[in-house]
Amino acid sequence: MKHQLDFEKPIIELQGKLDDLRKHPETHSMGVNFEEEIKLIEAKIEETRRQIFSNLTPWQRVQLARHPKRPYTLDYLRTAFTDFEELHGDRLFAEDRAIVGGFAKLGDQRVVVLGTQKGRDTKENILRNFGSAHPEGYRKALRLMRLADKFGLPIITLIDTAGAYPGIGAEERHIAEAIAVNLREMTLLDVPIIATVIGEGGSGGALGIGVADRVLIMENAYYSVISPEGCAAILWKERSAASKAAQALKITAKDLLHLKLVDEIVTEPLGGAHNDLTAAAATLKQHLLKHLGELQALPAAERLKQRYAKFRAHGHFLERAPTPGEQAETARKSARKSAAKSAAAIPATAA
């Protein structure tokens, strides 16, 4: 089995045993029949898979979000959407193939859909710049969103990027400004906007197309201000602490929903979306249509008001009141500091 992750080894071993048994022909004449054993191993595989994928750590979910077989934006455009007509270029500098977008239909609803796109192999990854967009990619995205606003079409964005491209050329063409303009303009568009993190949601590169009325996230995706490896290099001085960083960052779908940074988790087939693209796409389509219907029922002014309030509320936390014991300890520390300052001032005064 190709592209298997470390925590999937028990499943791989059982699958190997199952494949070996299936290679043996049934020899009824010799009284040997493997059907019962095959059924037992199949049941064991299913139970093992359920146990493993029901108890994934944050780092394991990050690994699933980066799985090379995981569905990308174009995969969902071919399955969850129909009649996709891609548009190209930002009309300012160039075409950025790290972001794809255009007109499409979601069910019977005409929409403008866009998202970040990675490659399946080295050649395509170079073409797509590994899913990391340049400034012209974000300007293309904004051009398409303004077209949607002009024609009254809802906007759907699919996020799957490690981050915006940090190279010299991107800086020369003002990547930070391009993202900042998108953040501002997306808060002002009259049409409904739904963003979905389908894989990696890396920092400003993801947020550049992520300001929306509803932010959804796939079950095994993540959304973070920094990659676990980057965080580990800063805090623990070694990238090998990435699993510890993933735990501390609270970047999984469940954590983000608890923190109210996303609105809903889109469940995936057992083992991840790459195991059943058709089922994953059908579930995503169902969630998008549900939220789109709710948003279209709201007046535009109310949508804008709620969108603004949604992002203004991010980062606000209410700390619990200190206990009497903690208050007393704080008072004792303050008294000790005051006494120390007074003692230090005595020699200077005497002199």
C-alpha positions as CSV (number, residue, x, y, z in Angstrom):
1,M,0.0,0.0,0.0
2,K,1.5,3.3,-1.0
3,H,1.7,6.6,1.0
4,Q,0.8,5.0,4.3
5,L,1.4,6.9,7.5
6,D,3.3,5.5,10.6
7,F,0.2,5.2,12.7
8,E,-1.5,3.1,9.9
9,K,1.1,0.2,10.3
10,P,-1.3,-2.1,12.2
11,I,-3.8,-1.8,9.4
12,I,-1.1,-2.4,6.8
13,E,0.1,-5.6,8.5
14,L,-3.4,-7.0,8.7
15,Q,-4.0,-6.1,5.1
16,G,-0.8,-7.9,4.1
17,K,-2.1,-11.1,5.9
18,L,-5.4,-10.7,4.1
19,D,-3.8,-10.4,0.7
20,D,-1.7,-13.5,1.4
21,L,-4.7,-15.5,2.3
22,R,-6.6,-14.4,-0.8
23,K,-3.7,-15.5,-3.0
24,H,-4.3,-19.1,-2.0
25,P,-6.9,-21.0,-4.0
26,E,-9.5,-22.8,-2.1
27,T,-8.5,-26.5,-1.9
28,H,-11.7,-28.2,-0.8
29,S,-10.3,-31.6,-1.9
30,M,-7.6,-31.2,0.8
31,G,-10.1,-29.9,3.4
32,V,-8.6,-26.4,3.4
33,N,-10.8,-23.3,3.2
34,F,-9.7,-19.8,4.1
35,E,-13.1,-18.1,3.9
36,E,-13.7,-17.9,7.7
37,E,-10.2,-16.6,8.4
38,I,-10.6,-14.0,5.7
39,K,-13.8,-12.8,7.2
40,L,-12.2,-12.6,10.7
41,I,-9.3,-10.5,9.4
42,E,-11.6,-8.2,7.4
43,A,-13.6,-7.6,10.6
44,K,-10.3,-7.0,12.5
45,I,-9.1,-4.5,9.9
46,E,-12.3,-2.5,10.1
47,E,-12.2,-2.5,13.9
48,T,-8.5,-1.5,14.0
49,R,-9.2,1.3,11.5
50,R,-12.0,2.6,13.6
51,Q,-10.0,2.6,16.8
52,I,-7.0,4.3,15.2
53,F,-8.9,7.1,13.4
54,S,-11.2,7.8,16.4
55,N,-8.2,8.6,18.5
56,L,-5.9,10.6,16.3
57,T,-3.4,13.1,17.9
58,P,-3.2,16.7,16.5
59,W,0.1,15.8,14.7
60,Q,-1.5,12.7,13.1
61,R,-4.3,14.9,11.8
62,V,-1.7,17.3,10.4
63,Q,-0.1,14.3,8.6
64,L,-3.5,13.4,7.2
65,A,-4.1,17.0,6.0
66,R,-0.8,16.7,4.1
67,H,-1.5,13.2,2.7
68,P,-0.3,13.2,-1.0
69,K,-3.5,11.4,-2.0
70,R,-5.8,13.8,-0.2
71,P,-8.4,15.5,-2.5
72,Y,-7.4,19.0,-3.7
73,T,-9.5,21.9,-4.9
74,L,-9.8,20.6,-8.5
75,D,-10.9,17.2,-7.2
76,Y,-13.8,18.8,-5.4
77,L,-14.6,21.0,-8.4
78,R,-15.0,17.8,-10.5
79,T,-17.2,16.0,-7.9
80,A,-19.1,18.4,-5.6
81,F,-19.6,21.1,-8.4
82,T,-20.7,21.0,-12.0
83,D,-20.2,23.2,-15.1
84,F,-16.9,24.6,-13.8
85,E,-15.5,27.3,-16.1
86,E,-12.0,28.4,-15.1
87,L,-11.0,32.0,-15.4
88,H,-7.3,33.1,-15.5
89,G,-5.1,36.0,-14.7
90,D,-5.2,39.0,-12.3
91,R,-5.2,41.6,-15.2
92,L,-2.2,43.2,-13.6
93,F,0.9,41.0,-13.8
94,A,0.4,37.3,-14.5
95,E,-1.5,34.0,-14.1
96,D,-0.9,32.3,-10.8
97,R,-1.8,28.6,-11.0
98,A,-1.5,28.1,-7.2
99,I,-5.0,29.6,-7.1
100,V,-7.8,28.3,-9.4
101,G,-11.3,29.7,-9.8
102,G,-14.2,30.5,-12.0
103,F,-17.9,30.0,-12.4
104,A,-19.6,26.8,-11.4
105,K,-22.9,25.3,-10.2
106,L,-23.4,23.9,-6.7
107,G,-26.6,21.8,-7.1
108,D,-28.9,24.2,-8.9
109,Q,-27.2,27.3,-7.5
110,R,-24.7,29.3,-9.7
111,V,-21.6,30.3,-7.7
112,V,-18.1,31.6,-8.1
113,V,-15.7,29.1,-6.6
114,L,-12.0,29.5,-6.0
115,G,-9.3,27.8,-4.0
116,T,-5.6,27.0,-3.6
117,Q,-4.3,24.1,-5.6
118,K,-1.3,21.8,-5.0
119,G,0.3,19.3,-7.4
120,R,0.3,15.5,-7.4
121,D,3.8,15.1,-8.7
122,T,7.0,17.2,-9.0
123,K,6.1,18.6,-12.3
124,E,2.6,19.7,-11.2
125,N,3.9,21.0,-7.9
126,I,6.3,23.3,-9.7
127,L,3.5,24.5,-11.9
128,R,1.3,25.1,-8.9
129,N,4.2,26.4,-6.7
130,F,3.2,23.7,-4.1
131,G,-0.1,25.5,-3.5
132,S,1.7,28.7,-2.2
133,A,0.3,31.7,-4.1
134,H,2.1,34.8,-5.2
135,P,0.5,38.3,-5.0
136,E,-1.1,37.9,-8.4
137,G,-2.9,34.8,-7.1
138,Y,-4.6,36.8,-4.4
139,R,-5.3,39.6,-6.9
140,K,-6.9,37.1,-9.3
141,A,-9.0,35.8,-6.4
142,L,-10.2,39.3,-5.6
143,R,-11.0,39.9,-9.3
144,L,-13.2,36.8,-9.3
145,M,-14.9,37.8,-6.1
146,R,-15.6,41.2,-7.4
147,L,-17.2,39.6,-10.5
148,A,-19.3,37.5,-8.2
149,D,-20.4,40.6,-6.3
150,K,-21.2,42.3,-9.5
151,F,-23.5,39.5,-10.8
152,G,-24.9,38.6,-7.4
153,L,-23.4,35.2,-7.2
154,P,-22.4,33.5,-3.9
155,I,-18.7,32.9,-3.3
156,I,-17.2,29.5,-2.2
157,T,-13.5,29.3,-1.3
158,L,-11.6,26.1,-0.7
159,I,-8.4,26.5,1.4
160,D,-5.4,24.1,1.1
161,T,-2.1,25.8,1.4
162,A,0.9,25.8,3.7
163,G,1.0,29.6,3.3
164,A,1.6,32.3,0.8
165,Y,4.9,32.2,-1.1
166,P,7.6,34.0,0.9
167,G,10.1,34.5,-1.9
168,I,11.8,37.7,-3.0
169,G,9.6,38.1,-6.0
170,A,6.5,37.9,-3.9
171,E,7.8,40.5,-1.6
172,E,8.8,42.8,-4.5
173,R,5.2,42.6,-5.8
174,H,3.8,43.2,-2.3
175,I,2.4,39.9,-1.1
176,A,1.4,41.4,2.3
177,E,-0.5,44.2,0.6
178,A,-2.3,41.8,-1.7
179,I,-3.5,39.7,1.3
180,A,-4.4,42.8,3.3
181,V,-6.5,44.2,0.5
182,N,-8.4,40.8,0.2
183,L,-9.1,40.9,4.0
184,R,-10.6,44.3,3.7
185,E,-12.5,43.8,0.5
186,M,-14.0,40.4,1.6
187,T,-15.6,42.1,4.6
188,L,-17.4,44.4,2.3
189,L,-18.8,42.1,-0.5
190,D,-22.6,42.0,-0.4
191,V,-22.9,38.4,-1.6
192,P,-22.8,35.3,0.7
193,I,-19.3,33.9,1.3
194,I,-18.4,30.4,2.5
195,A,-14.9,29.3,3.1
196,T,-13.8,25.7,3.7
197,V,-10.4,24.5,4.9
198,I,-10.0,21.2,3.0
199,G,-6.4,20.4,3.9
200,E,-3.8,22.8,5.2
201,G,-4.8,26.2,6.4
202,G,-1.5,28.1,6.7
203,S,-1.4,31.6,8.1
204,G,-2.1,34.6,6.0
205,G,-1.9,32.5,2.8
206,A,-5.1,30.8,4.0
207,L,-6.8,33.9,5.5
208,G,-6.3,35.8,2.2
209,I,-9.3,33.9,0.8
210,G,-10.8,33.0,4.2
211,V,-12.8,36.0,5.3
212,A,-16.4,34.6,5.1
213,D,-19.8,34.5,6.6
214,R,-19.3,30.8,7.4
215,V,-15.9,29.1,7.8
216,L,-16.1,25.3,7.6
217,I,-13.3,22.8,8.1
218,M,-12.8,19.2,7.0
219,E,-12.5,16.8,9.9
220,N,-8.8,16.1,9.3
221,A,-7.7,19.5,8.1
222,Y,-5.9,22.1,10.2
223,Y,-5.9,25.9,10.4
224,S,-3.0,27.8,12.0
225,V,-1.0,31.0,12.2
226,I,2.2,28.9,11.8
227,S,3.1,25.4,10.9
228,P,3.9,23.0,13.7
229,E,7.5,22.7,12.4
230,G,7.9,26.5,12.4
231,C,6.5,26.8,15.9
232,A,8.7,24.0,17.2
233,A,11.8,25.7,15.7
234,I,11.0,28.9,17.5
235,L,9.8,27.6,20.9
236,W,11.8,24.3,21.3
237,K,14.7,25.2,18.9
238,E,14.2,21.9,17.0
239,R,11.7,20.9,14.3
240,S,11.5,17.4,15.7
241,A,9.2,18.9,18.4
242,A,6.5,19.4,15.7
243,S,4.1,16.9,17.4
244,K,4.4,18.8,20.7
245,A,3.8,22.1,18.8
246,A,0.7,20.7,17.1
247,Q,-0.8,19.9,20.4
248,A,0.0,23.3,21.9
249,L,-1.3,25.3,18.9
250,K,-4.9,23.9,19.1
251,I,-5.1,23.7,15.3
252,T,-7.4,20.7,14.8
253,A,-11.0,21.0,13.7
254,K,-12.3,20.1,17.1
255,D,-10.1,22.7,18.9
256,L,-11.0,25.4,16.4
257,L,-14.7,24.7,16.7
258,H,-14.4,24.9,20.5
259,L,-12.6,28.3,20.2
260,K,-15.3,29.5,17.8
261,L,-12.8,30.1,15.0
262,V,-14.8,27.8,12.6
263,D,-18.5,27.3,12.3
264,E,-18.8,23.6,11.5
265,I,-16.8,20.5,11.0
266,V,-17.3,18.5,7.8
267,T,-17.0,14.9,8.6
268,E,-14.8,12.6,6.4
269,P,-15.0,8.9,5.5
270,L,-13.2,6.6,7.9
271,G,-9.5,6.9,7.2
272,G,-9.6,10.3,5.6
273,A,-11.1,12.0,2.6
274,H,-8.6,10.3,0.3
275,N,-10.1,6.9,1.0
276,D,-13.5,7.9,-0.6
277,L,-13.5,11.1,-2.6
278,T,-17.1,10.6,-3.8
279,A,-18.4,10.4,-0.2
280,A,-16.2,13.3,1.0
281,A,-17.4,15.5,-1.9
282,A,-21.1,14.6,-1.3
283,T,-20.8,15.5,2.4
284,L,-19.0,18.8,1.6
285,K,-21.7,19.7,-1.0
286,Q,-24.4,19.0,1.6
287,H,-22.9,21.3,4.2
288,L,-22.2,24.0,1.6
289,L,-25.8,24.0,0.4
290,K,-27.2,24.1,3.9
291,H,-25.1,27.1,4.9
292,L,-25.8,28.8,1.6
293,G,-29.5,28.5,2.0
294,E,-29.3,30.0,5.5
295,L,-27.1,32.9,4.3
296,Q,-29.3,33.7,1.3
297,A,-32.3,34.0,3.6
298,L,-30.6,37.0,5.4
299,P,-30.7,40.6,4.0
300,A,-27.3,41.7,2.7
301,A,-27.0,44.4,5.4
302,E,-27.5,41.8,8.1
303,R,-25.0,39.4,6.5
304,L,-22.4,42.2,6.5
305,K,-23.1,43.1,10.1
306,Q,-22.7,39.5,11.2
307,R,-19.6,38.9,9.1
308,Y,-17.9,41.9,10.7
309,A,-19.0,40.9,14.2
310,K,-17.7,37.4,13.6
311,F,-14.2,38.4,13.0
312,R,-14.1,41.2,15.5
313,A,-14.9,38.5,18.2
314,H,-11.9,36.4,17.3
315,G,-9.1,36.5,19.9
316,H,-11.3,37.7,22.8
317,F,-11.0,35.5,25.9
318,L,-12.6,35.8,29.3
319,E,-10.3,34.7,32.2
320,R,-11.7,33.2,35.3
321,A,-11.8,35.3,38.5
322,P,-8.9,34.4,40.9
323,T,-9.7,32.3,43.9
324,P,-9.3,33.8,47.4
325,G,-6.0,31.8,47.8
326,E,-4.6,33.2,44.6
327,Q,-5.6,36.7,45.6
328,A,-3.8,36.3,49.0
329,E,-0.7,35.0,47.2
330,T,-0.7,37.9,44.8
331,A,-1.0,40.3,47.8
332,R,1.9,38.6,49.6
333,K,4.1,38.8,46.5
334,S,3.3,42.5,46.1
335,A,4.1,43.1,49.8
336,R,7.5,41.3,49.4
337,K,8.4,43.4,46.3
338,S,7.5,46.7,48.2
339,A,9.6,45.6,51.2
340,A,12.5,44.8,48.9
341,K,12.3,48.2,47.2
342,S,12.2,50.0,50.6
343,A,15.2,48.0,51.9
344,A,17.2,48.9,48.7
345,A,16.4,52.6,49.1
346,I,17.6,52.9,52.8
347,P,21.5,53.0,52.1
348,A,21.0,55.6,49.4
349,T,18.9,57.8,51.7
350,A,21.4,57.5,54.6
351,A,24.3,58.5,52.3
